[in-house]
Amino acid sequence: MGDEDWEAEIIKPHISSYVPVFEKDRYSSGANGDTFNRTPASSSEMGDGSSRRDHFMRSGFASGRSLGNRDPGFSNNKFEEGDSSGFWRGYQDGNDSEASGSSRRGGRGSFRGCRGGFGRGSPNSDYEQDEGTQRSGGIFGSRRSALSGAGNGDTFQSRSGSRSGRGGYKGLNEEVITGSGKNSWKSEAEGGESGDTQGPKVTYIPPPPPEDEDSIFAHYQTGINFDKYDTILVEVSGHDPPPAILTFEEANLCQTLNNNIAKAGYTKLTPVQKYSIPIIQGGRDLMACAQTGSGKTAAFLLPILAHMMRDGITASRFKELQEPECIIVAPTRELINQIYLEARKFSFGTCVRAVVTYGGTQLGHSIRQIVQGCNILCATPGRLMDIIGKEKIGLRQVKYLVLDEADRMLDMGFGPEMKKLISCPGMPSKEQRQTLMFSATFPEEIQRLAGEFLKANYLFVAVGQVGGACRDVQQTILQVGQYSKREKLVEILRNIGDERTMVFVETKKKADFIATFLCQEKISTTSIHGDREQREREQALGDFRCGKCPVLVATSVAARGLDIENVQHVINFDLPSTIDEYVHRIGRTGRCGNTGRAISFFDLESDSQLAQPLVKVLSDAQQDVPAWLEEIAFSTYGPGFSGNARGNVFASVDTRKNYHGKSSLNTAGFSSSQAPNPVDDESWD
Ligand SMILES: Nc1ncnc2c1ncn2[C@@H]1O[C@H](COP(=O)(O)OP(=O)(O)OP(=O)(O)O)[C@@H](O)[C@H]1O
């Protein structure tokens, strides 16, 4: 079946009339609606459709694979709006369960353009992160990927047999807990290499990052609102915080670090950096919460590197067992790789060696990198435990443990693994190491869990509203029913033109479907989600980054941390189930003082539970709140709800205050909550 035939199958309902007209940016630096007393951070190519299509076929998503040649059952369903028996309806209902998947599986096997996930056994949603999210419940043994290698035209490959055969498959890409001792951590990669399981061998070796200085220090420009960061209120709580610094000079970094900072184009500290750098340099544990895109990565990397240099760190040598001084963990592969590149940049010209390891890549390759020397290990959790289990990494020298996207690292998905990590033999106790947690969101319950990882006197830094959205993102919420979403999406994307846009959907299969659909519409698109091979994921991200594919359809795997230049729009085709997720997703635009736009499709049928927190996020960020959304929020939560009132939607402050603290001003002039007896070490279980 030719492409034309495929296109003919997409039924086009009438185009709805409303397309948001993007106003001129209307960032307001006035009163921010924050009801807390805080101090300001500063006291002082694709032209025509056919080429887009061609490109789509060449690279990234579904590349080289037939968009035709589909299963008759699938084509019979025709993606018709409202066709309740069809595939479209099937996944929109979220019934992705294994039980209901048999008919879809047939369709999936031969529908090669729209790969991945049909009939996958995750109920309701294929929400995924790299590792761990779905490590319990119904997905064991149910995962199957579809096509391999981008651009190679490969045929469908199911991995489900081998995975389910291993038993206890607990992650999307790696890890099986087999039960005992240090060897209980097994990965897909390990299975393939050690031969003790039947898993497929993971052979992907990521290309080495460029070595030339220009590439290492390549950066994008700060935006027009960068200076407005200074007006954001900052609150520090905890006992005896050190004063903030105002300039890089005050950080007293060594010359090499200063050179690297200058080469990176940093001239001025962001608020989270002003407060976090002295806290970390002072040896304190830290939980820092600051808006997306405001420089949290450098806020922990710079003081750690400064300490390492101050301590006269020596170049680590080839050894079978490496003992890094710093371990950084993050929830997704792409994010940890990005952090690694930042670490490499700031440590340029020093003897500090950073190494990255993450799932979906050949374990042997990671080990070869590690044994050559490792001062800073950047890792995703599953792969980290693998490497520790293989006795390639020892923990005795760990002085700094960093959890980026810390709320995610401590939640149900990764929390148990993080707990295992800190209980690993050799890991210094929390009193003996420095533990640093960073995120843009920090729900109260997660803050309490964090106490187990942090010294009792840790400091809490809140830049702006904890869990609040970046104000440089213009947010628009549109009421769009599920059967009108595709048309609305196309309408908006045509209006946007070639500006870089991330489209978030809720499931992996929908990511594929929407990417395929956009391709049909001659909009050059690629996709990233957890069922794609790592090679494909990196290819997709690369094509998006360089502008070859201006549209990236993504699941939540791309919601956090990714720092991609020039992402001007985020579209929530599906709203996420939590407001924190929403905040992270829209934070892929409007970074580092640049402006961005986010449009979200609000489906009355499925999104009403998000109305209240959405109203709050919008009003806190001084965005227009649609009257209809307020009405839904009121009707859902009753007359007591006030969109502007601070509800219990976020942890608006350091949770220790709710129990012990009283606010006072410290010498630096910022509010400091006295917390002499902060969080007790609550039992995790
Ligand atoms: N002081 C600075 N001056 C100029 N650019 C900076 C500065 N600090 C950070 N940046 C740049 O700002 C961008 C965003 O930084 P970063 O990715 O660390 O944000 P983040 O706060 O971790 O975001 P997220 O919450 O989405 O993870 C990066 O490109 C980074 O290089």
The ligand as an ORCA input file, in Angstrom:
! r2SCAN-3c Opt
* xyz 0 1
  N      24.523     31.653     35.006
  C      24.176     31.301     33.780
  N      24.381     32.126     32.735
  C      24.038     31.766     31.475
  N      23.438     30.592     31.164
  C      23.197     29.744     32.170
  C      23.552     30.040     33.518
  N      23.201     28.990     34.287
  C      22.657     28.072     33.460
  N      22.654     28.519     32.194
  C      22.120     27.806     31.016
  O      20.706     27.754     31.170
  C      20.179     26.581     30.583
  C      19.262     25.877     31.578
  O      20.040     25.368     32.657
  P      19.707     23.971     33.341
  O      19.486     22.928     32.302
  O      20.717     23.725     34.364
  O      18.282     24.326     33.984
  P      17.473     23.539     35.105
  O      17.139     24.526     36.146
  O      18.226     22.330     35.540
  O      16.152     23.140     34.316
  P      15.147     21.891     34.540
  O      14.343     22.169     35.764
  O      14.316     21.883     33.304
  O      16.005     20.664     34.695
  C      21.368     25.737     30.175
  O      21.553     25.895     28.785
  C      22.532     26.354     30.938
  O      23.770     26.210     30.261
*
